[in-house]
Amino acid sequence: MQQHFTLFVFLTLVLFNACSQPQQPQQIRIGYLAVTSNLPLFVALEKKMFEQQGLQVELKKFESSNLLGQALVSGAIDIDAGTSSFVGLGLAQTSGEKMKIFLSIVASEKNFMSSLLVKPEISSLQQLQNKKVGCFPGAAIKTFTMMFLKKNNAWGEQSRLVELPPPLQLQALENGSVDAVMCVEPTGTLARVTGKAKVLMHGPIEHDIFPQWTGGYYSFNADFIKNNPEIARKLYDIFAKSLEEIRNDMQAARKTLLTYTPIQQEAIAQAVSIPEFTMGNTLDTQGFSTVADTLVHYDILTQKPALQWYR
């Protein structure tokens, strides 16, 4: 009897000790691009919103939306932050059930994401005929760049598009390896403010292809949601809170760009163009539909795919 009692006390103490130990934070794998349209992620990181919810983040930086989107549907990451809508629509044709979109990134001529940079001697779009044009890596901007150039009679039989990571774009213009670059923020503003490259046009894609461009999104891996529904809801609430912080104090939010993007001066961080972000009932589902219709019209997509949402 004494032995049974002693064993009972021992097991009780072990169980109590295990329960009293602080739980290790749940690790969340987030893939992202180092661009201004990922401000919601940067603010959440800077404000330590994940830690406050007992979550630990493993950041994985990607150089293109294609790689980022593929990582999500393959299960290599739990959240993709800032994937191109073009990539999402393409993935939805074969892997739509593997992703759940919860935040949309919407650009316009006023809140632009794209810019066209050119060599000093180029003063018109037509001068880009049969030239080499650099662009942000991935099929999205590459396709939209070609569409823009063709629409403006700036494409010829000898025209060539060259995918360039952001750190190489201004350098490529300077050394003459390309004649122009279709970039995304913050590179366009960086070029204008520092004078490192000539800006022929801010917002070319927003001006001529998509007046209101739902250019990107954040999404969950569907299996992650299924296996971690409570954590997924926590993460959703974190990003919703981050959007509140951005709207309440954009100046402070912009300072996070100094940590997570190539921007090194606060004056530039305050000058860059920031798109709008929507979640929940304001999630821009119509914007995705517009992009899809355009891509189907140009035979870039064979059919209009269905996207899945998390709200």
Rosetta blueprint (number, residue, H / E / L):
1 M L
2 Q H
3 Q H
4 H H
5 F H
6 T H
7 L H
8 F H
9 V H
10 F H
11 L H
12 T H
13 L H
14 V H
15 L H
16 F H
17 N H
18 A H
19 C H
20 S H
21 Q L
22 P L
23 Q L
24 Q L
25 P L
26 Q E
27 Q E
28 I E
29 R E
30 I E
31 G E
32 Y E
33 L L
34 A L
35 V L
36 T H
37 S H
38 N H
39 L H
40 P H
41 L H
42 F H
43 V H
44 A H
45 L H
46 E H
47 K L
48 K L
49 M H
50 F H
51 E H
52 Q H
53 Q L
54 G L
55 L E
56 Q E
57 V E
58 E E
59 L E
60 K E
61 K E
62 F L
63 E L
64 S L
65 S H
66 N H
67 L H
68 L H
69 G H
70 Q H
71 A H
72 L H
73 V H
74 S H
75 G L
76 A L
77 I L
78 D L
79 I E
80 D E
81 A E
82 G E
83 T E
84 S E
85 S H
86 F H
87 V H
88 G H
89 L H
90 G H
91 L H
92 A H
93 Q H
94 T H
95 S H
96 G H
97 E H
98 K H
99 M E
100 K E
101 I E
102 F E
103 L E
104 S E
105 I E
106 V E
107 A E
108 S E
109 E L
110 K L
111 N L
112 F L
113 M L
114 S E
115 S E
116 L E
117 L E
118 V E
119 K L
120 P L
121 E L
122 I L
123 S L
124 S L
125 L H
126 Q H
127 Q H
128 L H
129 Q L
130 N L
131 K L
132 K E
133 V E
134 G E
135 C E
136 F L
137 P L
138 G L
139 A H
140 A H
141 I H
142 K H
143 T H
144 F H
145 T H
146 M H
147 M H
148 F H
149 L H
150 K H
151 K H
152 N L
153 N L
154 A L
155 W L
156 G L
157 E L
158 Q L
159 S L
160 R E
161 L E
162 V E
163 E E
164 L L
165 P L
166 P H
167 P H
168 L H
169 Q H
170 L H
171 Q H
172 A H
173 L H
174 E H
175 N H
176 G L
177 S L
178 V L
179 D L
180 A E
181 V E
182 M E
183 C E
184 V E
185 E L
186 P L
187 T H
188 G H
189 T H
190 L H
191 A H
192 R H
193 V H
194 T H
195 G L
196 K L
197 A L
198 K E
199 V E
200 L E
201 M E
202 H E
203 G L
204 P H
205 I H
206 E H
207 H H
208 D H
209 I L
210 F L
211 P L
212 Q E
213 W E
214 T E
215 G E
216 G E
217 Y E
218 Y E
219 S E
220 F E
221 N E
222 A H
223 D H
224 F H
225 I H
226 K H
227 N H
228 N L
229 P H
230 E H
231 I H
232 A H
233 R H
234 K H
235 L H
236 Y H
237 D H
238 I H
239 F H
240 A H
241 K H
242 S H
243 L H
244 E H
245 E H
246 I H
247 R H
248 N H
249 D L
250 M H
251 Q H
252 A H
253 A H
254 R H
255 K L
256 T L
257 L H
258 L H
259 T H
260 Y H
261 T L
262 P L
263 I L
264 Q L
265 Q L
266 E H
267 A H
268 I H
269 A H
270 Q H
271 A H
272 V L
273 S L
274 I L
275 P L
276 E E
277 F E
278 T E
279 M E
280 G H
281 N H
282 T H
283 L L
284 D L
285 T H
286 Q H
287 G H
288 F H
289 S H
290 T H
291 V H
292 A H
293 D H
294 T H
295 L H
296 V H
297 H H
298 Y L
299 D L
300 I L
301 L L
302 T L
303 Q L
304 K L
305 P L
306 A L
307 L L
308 Q L
309 W E
310 Y L
311 R L
